Amino acid sequence: MNLNIENKYFVVGGAGSGFGKAIAEQLASEGAIVLAISRTVEKLVLLKDKFPNNIDLLCGDIMNPIIQQKIIDWCTKKTISGIVFNASGPPAGGVNDVNMEMWDSAWKTLVRWKIDLTYKIMPIFKKQKYGRLLFIESVSVKEPIKNLVLSNSLRPAIVGFVKSLSQEVARIGITANVLAPGYHSTGAMERLFVKKSELEKITFEEAKLAFEREVPVGEMGKPEEMASLACWLLSPLSRYVTGQTITHDGGMVKSIFG
């Protein structure tokens, strides 16, 4: 399928690993030009080496206002097609494992920076009457995950923000959607395996198998599988899809509207 994104410009956060890397790689393989953002320069260099003509690098924390201004500076020199809001999540833990300092930090890492960057980039999208905003969240916005109270509580705020935003900008060619991944082979999941193994006094592999048993398809998803869906949502072909929270979870969410 031709996604019609060749030579189109995109911004991808968290491009050094996991979902961000997979999305950046698939966009680049389709001929798009990607501003890849990561805090780890070595990971960005590897990405650049793989797609030398399609990757621009920005090393830094996408949550940092200085880095966000560099993103906007890059976007103002292009006709930007879309942006992927993606960064690392908060630490694992139940209600009794977290304190108010951790709640305040999670607000900043899960919610505040995304809204801030949205406000900064929207004037560009409105001026060109086109744009794709894609937020990578978690299946926890539809079904809480054990020992992830910070994610369970705060990620839904972005779902509400995206739904509200989508209603206001749909008529001018701008879409906003959420991807809510379930259990995938990423570093974030490995941290959950470690947490479960510590709490239940089991091995890392036993913890991994316990998570996989919760998934109807019986195994972890692959970041590149979800990346293909992300690239479609970032393309012109997704014009009629906005304000949606789409799970990619191997059938894990049991509700009718999962």
C-alpha positions, 0 to 999 in steps of 0.5 A, a space after each residue: 500500500 502506498 501511504 503517500 508520505 514520500 518526502 513528507 516531514 514528520 517528528 518522532 519522539 523517543 526514536 532511540 528505541 521501542 515504538 518510537 524507533 519502529 515508527 521512525 524506521 517505517 516512516 523513513 522506509 516509506 521515503 518520509 523525512 523524520 526528525 528523530 528525537 532521543 536522549 541517547 545520541 548513539 541510538 540516533 546515530 545508528 538510525 541515521 546510518 541506516 537511513 542517511 537521507 531520511 533522518 534528521 537528528 535531535 538529541 535531547 529530552 522532548 519534555 524539555 522546553 528548549 528541545 521543544 523550541 528546536 522542534 518548532 524551529 525545524 517544523 517552521 522550515 518545512 511543511 510538516 505532516 505529522 508528529 508522534 508524541 512518545 516518551 518513556 513512562 513513569 515507574 511501576 508501582 501500586 498505590 502504596 508504592 508511590 508518593 506525592 513527589 512521584 505523582 507530580 513527576 508523572 504529571 509532567 512526564 505523562 501529561 504536561 509536556 504533550 499539551 505544551 508541545 501541542 499548543 506550540 505546533 498547532 499554529 503551524 498545522 492551522 496555517 497549512 490546514 493539515 496535520 496529524 497528531 499521534 499520541 503513544 499511550 498505553 492499553 491502561 487507558 482502557 483497562 488498568 494494569 496491575 502495579 501501574 497506578 501512575 499510568 492508569 491514572 494520568 494517561 486517560 487525561 491525554 485521551 480526554 485532551 485528544 478527543 476534545 482537540 479533535 472536535 475543534 480542529 477536524 474541519 481544517 484538516 487536522 486529526 488527533 488520535 491515540 494508540 494504546 499498545 498492550 504488551 510488546 517486546 520493549 524495555 518498558 515491559 522488561 521493567 514490569 517483568 522485573 517488578 512482578 518477579 520481585 513482588 511474587 518471588 519468581 524468575 524473570 522468565 516466569 514473570 514474562 510468561 505470566 504476562 503473555 498468558 493474559 494475551 489471547 494471541 499468547 505472546 508479546 507484540 512487536 513494535 514494528 507491528 504497531 508502527 505500521 498502524 501508526 504510519 497509516 494514522 500519520 498518512 493522508 489516508 487516515 483523513 476520516 479517523 480522528 479523536 480515536 483511541 485504538 488499542 494494539 493489544 493482541 485482544 487483551 482488552 475484554 470490553 466490547 469497545 476495546 
